[in-house]
Amino acid sequence: MSSDRKFLIVRDPLWNTIRLDPVAVRIVDTPAFQRLRYIRQLGFGHLVYPGATHTRFDHALGVYHLARTALRLLAERDERVRERDPGTELIPYAALLHDIGHYAFSHALEELEADRLPGDHEAVSAQFFRSEELQEAMAPLGPDAPARIYDLIRGKGDEPLQGLVSGSLDLDKMEYLRRDARFCGVPYGEVDVDRLLQGLVLLEDPRSGRLEVGVQEKAISALESLLFAKYQMFRNVYWHHAVRAATALYKRIVGEAVRHGLLNPSELVGPTDEELLHEIRRRSLASDADEARHIGRRWIPALRNRRLPKRALELTAPELEGVELAEWVSWEGGRRRTVEDELAGELGLAPGEVMIDFPTKRRMLELDLLVERRGGRVQRLGERGLPGVIDLPLVARELYGTTRVLRIFTLERRRLEPRQVLHRLRE
């Protein structure tokens, strides 16, 4: 980083030069934001793609950069944006702070049971927003700015350009897909970001009359590139079997640490990746309980040394066709843990060393945004798509289904047959 008067210039491998304004510099310099340097963007993705050591810090700067670029382009074509009301002025800072509340290893812990977690990363952001340093950094924006920025992050604001921060076309998606693909060294995340930004427009909802950020019809092909990139990145990177194996073991470590009282859920807010694992291991080894010591003696070393759980069973979408799985199969909980431990006993493993994994993200490919047709007509693009314009949403469910894979991981190599398992997962 190098200073440029009151601004700060950051050299970035993805966007080349990011120019931080004085308020953004103040925010970045707070301990709450600096913490993001030590939260990996892809959790355990680096165990599969060694280059994927980029962080939430890098990503947040990139989203801020895209927000400023989007606002400049919108202002060039729309005087309503040029008026620069206070809500519009806050958009770049909401983009900068949208990930401030992330847990260690990013999204992994959000899959834990609700009673072992204080809330999702957007809800947890509130604790960081209350920090004295961050409040002081945002002071030049006005006394109500922190609350308004927090609402923008949660998608609760009434700002017309809210969709740039939280929505189907938010800048977060454009940034992380490009950045993740670059650092993983894969070709899947290519998104025509320039065309999407050029195609952004402020539109009036034909039904409600409310102004929203939308996209011109001529940028639809770029929107399709974003959706296909997201599909391919989930299939090949985010839900890669080894990434999911590491994630399953990490969730088991943290979940058991909470269950055995080694830490309470509130202590999950704040630690960085390595701080959390170090503290759990320290406390587990100091415990008098054998089950608690097992976490630090066996599970954490396995995770750190990449001795990951193995696939005892893997069933893809075609193999699951016609099989109605119970809702609880996708979520951490008592019923799933009972089945896992039953299987562990049958396979000669310790309780907790069998992990069922069937990730879910139902809104992976959903769209809800306004489109300005070539003749000027404005229509809402929803789950049915727009015939003759974009039909991808019509096949979104099928694409989502092919992405999901049911896996059962075991800490030591074992084999399971579908007949041993599926009848239990239908209940």
Secondary structure, DSSP 4 states (H G I P E B T S, - for coil): -EEETTEEEEEETTTEEEEE-HHHHHHHTSHHHHGGGGSBTTTTGGGTSTT---BHHHHHHHHHHHHHHHHHHHHHH-HHHHT--HHHHHHHHHHHHTTTTPBTTBTGGGGS-GGG-S--HHHHHHHHHT-HHHHHHHGGG-TTHHHHHHHHHTT----GGGGGTSSTT-HHHHHHHHHHHHHHT-STT---HHHHHHTEEEEE-TTT--EEEEEEGGGHHHHHHHHHHHHHHIIIIIT-HHHHHHHHHHHHHHHHHHHTTSS-GGGGSS--HHHHHHHHHHHHHT-S-HHHHHIIIIIHHHHHTT-PPEEEEEE-TGGGTT----GGGGS-SHHHHHHHHHHHHHTT--TT-EEEE----TTTT---EEEE-TTS-EEEE-TT-BTTTB-GGGGHHHHHHHH--EEEEESS-----HHHHHHHHT-
